[in-house]
Each structure stands twice: as C-alpha cells, then as structure tokens.
Amino acid sequence: DASYNLGLVYARGDSKIAPNLERAAHWWQQAAIHGDAVAQFNLGMMYARGEGVKQNIETAINWWQLSASQGFEGAKKVLDQLAVTTR
C-alpha cells in the first residue's frame, strides 16, 4: 500500500527526506483506516510512545486490537504483555 510505504519513508527518512514522525503517523493512519494490520500496529506504537502524535494509551490499544484481530502477531504480543502488567 502506498500510504504504508510513505509512512515508512517518513519514519526512517532517506537520502532526500529527513525523518518526520508527524508525517509518518499521518500516512500510517491512512493505511490503518484501510485495514493495513502493520500500519495499525505501528500507529499503536506511536500513540503509546507519543511519537509524532499526542501520547494516548487508549488509542494505542484500539489500534493494536484492530491489528491483532487480523492476526498480526506483534500486536497480539503487546496486548498480552499489557494484560500481564495490568493484573
């Protein structure tokens, strides 16, 4: 998906573009809204850390839940870890 790839370019930067986490979040949100499980996971990480977006753990969990519901293992692991630490 082009939106996911643009998010990746902005998150990492390259020889022509400096890293820009706000732009990365924007493009990953576009991909996440369209059902990209990896973008949903990445966006969740950004919200959890407050990178490129205002930190919001509830929003992070919502994105991870969407990602996990599609079978993305990284999201499942994060949610499992949160379940252990909140008991």
C-alpha positions in Angstrom: 0.0 0.0 0.0 1.4 3.4 -1.0 0.2 5.0 2.3 2.1 2.5 4.4 5.2 2.9 2.3 5.1 6.7 2.6 4.8 6.3 6.4 7.8 4.1 6.4 9.8 6.7 4.4 8.9 9.4 6.7 9.5 7.3 9.8 13.0 6.3 8.7 13.9 9.2 6.4 16.1 8.6 3.4 18.8 10.5 1.4 16.2 13.0 0.3 13.7 13.2 3.2 14.6 13.7 6.9 12.6 11.6 9.4 9.3 13.2 10.2 7.2 11.3 12.7 4.1 13.5 12.3 4.0 12.8 8.5 4.7 9.1 9.2 1.7 9.0 11.6 -0.5 10.7 9.0 0.4 8.2 6.3 0.2 5.2 8.6 -3.2 6.4 9.8 -4.4 6.4 6.2 -3.2 2.9 5.7 -4.6 1.8 9.1 -8.0 3.1 8.3 -8.0 1.0 5.2 -7.2 -2.1 7.2 -3.4 -2.5 7.0 -2.6 -4.5 10.1 1.1 -3.5 10.2 0.2 0.2 9.9 -2.3 -0.3 12.7 0.4 -1.8 14.9 2.9 0.9 14.1 0.4 3.6 14.8 -0.4 2.0 18.1 3.3 2.1 19.0 3.4 5.8 18.0 0.4 6.6 20.3 1.9 4.5 23.1 5.2 6.4 22.9 3.9 9.8 21.9 6.0 9.8 18.8 4.5 12.1 16.1 1.2 12.1 17.9 -0.1 13.1 21.3 0.5 10.1 23.6 -2.7 8.2 24.3 -2.5 4.6 25.5 -6.3 4.0 24.9 -5.9 4.9 21.2 -2.8 2.8 21.1 -4.7 -0.2 22.5 -7.5 0.4 20.0 -5.1 0.2 17.0 -3.4 -2.9 18.5 -6.7 -4.6 18.9 -7.6 -4.0 15.3 -4.2 -5.2 14.2 -4.4 -8.3 16.4 -7.9 -9.1 15.1 -6.3 -9.5 11.7 -3.8 -12.0 13.1 -0.8 -9.6 13.4 1.5 -11.4 16.0 3.3 -8.2 17.1 0.0 -6.7 18.2 -1.1 -9.9 20.0 2.2 -9.9 21.9 1.9 -6.3 23.0 -1.7 -6.8 24.2 -0.7 -10.0 26.0 2.1 -8.1 27.8 -0.3 -5.3 28.8 -2.7 -7.9 30.2 0.1 -9.3 32.3 1.2 -5.9 33.6 -2.3 -4.7 34.5 -3.3 -7.8 36.5 
